[in-house]
Amino acid sequence: MNTGDAMEPESTDLAEAHRQAGCALPPVPDGFVVTPCTNPKADPQLPAKPPRGAHHVATVEWSWSPGSSLILSVLLSLDSTQRRWVLWHQTYDDETWTWDPPRPVATAPRCGLDPRTAALLMLAQAWADRDMRPSSEVFQMVSDPGLLDENELEDIEKVVWPR
């Protein structure tokens, strides 16, 4: 079920941008289209929350001033049919000192990808889309690497937030 307008993979453009920035992006398989989750409740195959087996992709942080920051944890799971990857964002509420519930950001077909490659391609494509990007500014810190390490996240950064 389509929950939003698919982002035609600017895969060629994204891969080219990565090459120009000196970064390696795995090839995007045919049919791998990242689709924003604009109305998650309308998608019956989308879980209400990430399953216990969800992969931790990374936690990144932005800090604009002592009282203004963003801590974002990114997760990856499969939908209930096991046919699509689901990318989740979860933010930390520094007023209540608790994590907000994770929210699905995007889906993409599995296309035989392993979780790390799917996370790399989905995060690069999702953050390249201004509507799915958590901030217009580059993150300052990778506080908890997961499937993706600091170098891979910095490669995504170089393309999404060029200097």
N, C-alpha and C positions, 0 to 999 in steps of 0.2 A: 504494500500500500504506500502510495506516495504522500508524504506529509508536508511537502513544500516543493518549491521549485528546485529542481536539481541544478547543482552548479556544474555546468559543463566543464569537465576538468580542463582547466587552463593547464592541463597536465603538460602539454608541450611548452606553454609559456612558463609554467612553474618550474619544470625541469630545466628549461633554458635559463631562467633566472637563478636557479641554484648553481648551474654550471658557471654562469658569469660571476657569481659571488664566490666561486671556488669551493662549492659544496657538492657533495654527491647525493642525489636523490634516487632511490630505487626506481626502476621503470614502473610506470602506471599501467596495470593490465587493462586490456580491453574490457569495457563494461564497468570499470570501477569509477562510479560517479558518487561524489559526496553530496548528500541531500540534507539541507537544514531541517531540523525538527521544529517547524513553526507551530504545530498544534499536536503535541505528543499524545494528548488524550484521545485524539481521533484515530490513532494507530493502534489497533488491538494487539499487534505483535510486539509492541514496544513495552518492555517491563516498566512497572511503576517506579522501580528503583533498581540500581545495579545489583545483579546477583552476587552471591558470596564469592563466586569465582572470578569476579571482575579483576582485570589487571590494572595495577597502579602505573600510569604512564609517567607522571612526574608532578611535583608541586613547585610552582613558580611564584615569585612575589614581586609586587610593585610597592614602592614607598615614595609618596609625594611630599609628606611632611610628618612630624611625629603623630598627628592625629588623623592622618589620611593614608591608608594603605589598602592593598588587596592581596590576599593569599588565595591562590587558585590551585586546587588539586584536579588533575585530569585523570579520568578512568576510561577503560575500554572494556566492553563486554559484547556478548552476542544477544540478538533479540530472541524472543521465545521460540521462533522457528529454527534458530541456529543458522539462518541463511544470510543475516546481515550483521555487520559490525555496528556498534553503537558507541559514540564518543560522548562522554559525560563531563560536565564542569561542576565542581563543588567549591563554594567559597566559604571562607572562615569569617564569622561575624565577630569582630574584635570588641564589640560592645557587650555581647552576651558571653563571649569566650566559648562559643560552640560553632560547629560546622553546620551550615545551612544544608537542607536536603539536596542531593545531587540532582541536576537537571540534564536531560538529554539535549545535546547540541546538534548532532548530525548522525546520519546513518550512511552506510555504504555496503554494497554486496561483498560477500566474503572473497570471491574470486580466487580461492585457494591460497590466500595470503596468511602468513604466520602473524601472530599478534604484534610483534615489534614492527614489522614492515607496514601492517595496517595502521598502527598508531602513528608512525612517521608520516605516511601519505595522508591520512585523514587530518592530522593536526596541521600539517603544512597547508592543505587545501582549505580547511575550515578557517584557520587564522588569516589566510590570504583574503578571505571574504570579510569585508568590514563589518557586516552585520553579525558575524559569529565571533569576531575578535573580542577578547575580554577588555582590551584597552587600546586606545590609539597610540599609546606610548609603549616602548619596549620594556620588558620586565627587567628588574635589576638583579635578580638572584634565582638560581635553581636551588631551592632549599631541600628537596628530596627527590633525587632522580629515581626512576623506576625502569619501565621498559626502555625509555629513552634516556641517554646519558646527557651530561652537560654539553658535550660537543655537538650532538645531534640537535639539541634544542637551540644552541647558538647558531647552527646552520639554518634552522627555520627562521630564527630572529633576523639573520642577515637579509633574507628575502622579504619577509613580511614587514619589517621595520627598517628599510634601507636608510643609511645615513647620508 
